[in-house]
Amino acid sequence: MGKKITKLRAAQGSTVDPFDHFLTLYGGFLPSGQARWCTKELKLRPFERYVGDAPTLSYVAIRGDEDREGYISRKPNIQAIFPFRRNIWSREVINKILHRDNKERIITLCEELGDNKKREAMIRVIRQPMSDNFNLDHKLNALFDLSLPTFNRIVFEFLKATNYPLSFSADFPLLDDENVIVRDDVFQLLADSGVGMPKYYDVLDFKLNGDAGTYARSRSGCYFCFYQQRIEWVWLYEQHPDLFKQAMSYEKDGFTWSQRETLAELSQPERIAQIKREHLERRVKKNNTKRQYLIDILDDSEGEGCNICFI
Ligand code: SF4
């Protein structure tokens, strides 16, 4: 797409693969959902080191139809922006803007920036105390409903008096952007740009005692990612046996990728048949929804995993 990509490497100077380097440092303890050192050491830290102390905007492509914040850097010189969502701001920025201590400042900005028709209504919403029935998200959405560009401009002006990276910008084009990018839009963007869908999303057929099923990898990330579903491990075993073997070779001294079993156990023929059977049964239950396969599996897997790794 004509964009320059800088590839960063963790454990620079180490003579072994970066993952192996950190695995040794962590005493052979494989990463897991509870101890996700892989993302921290191999992705977040190299990115933070590369950025250094320079004010940086980090664009996080969480879609408008996802309800999550993501695993983002907390360094003060790195500000996360969510261009695909209606709310482009991070939770931390919104908490600050709508905090009662900043109410008068926000009202002043609203008086300066709001258009005549919406100004009074916006000020009423800003003044409305929060309660169980009117929480921070309600307040935020009410302000967006009244005028998203005005609210964005209020935030932008407010940030000018802070050290947030955006305070160094004279303007910001996303302030007036009301587009929300949802899942179908992402597929469309991939198709229109010529990038296409990654091959691992291709839906492949399998047979189980005469029954036909399908499987695919449900998202990007490392081949051995502990977040993958069991049917994806089976997919890896059957479609990329070399990578499955490599993942297996990391399971030593009682450390396993999956909490319930080793990959050696998971790859036994009877266990594979059982996982496929369970997968088929789940698909039958979902058949009434008449949705596309990829969309189904994305639904199945969303809410888990880390946003720095998965698209
Ligand atoms: S894809 Fe999975 S294994 Fe890879 S860094 Fe992310 S969480 Fe860790």
Boltz pocket constraint, residues with backbone or C-beta under 6 A from the ligand:
constraints:
  - pocket:
      binder: B
      contacts: [[A, 31], [A, 36], [A, 38], [A, 39], [A, 42], [A, 220], [A, 221], [A, 222], [A, 224], [A, 225], [A, 226], [A, 227], [A, 306], [A, 309]]
      max_distance: 6.0
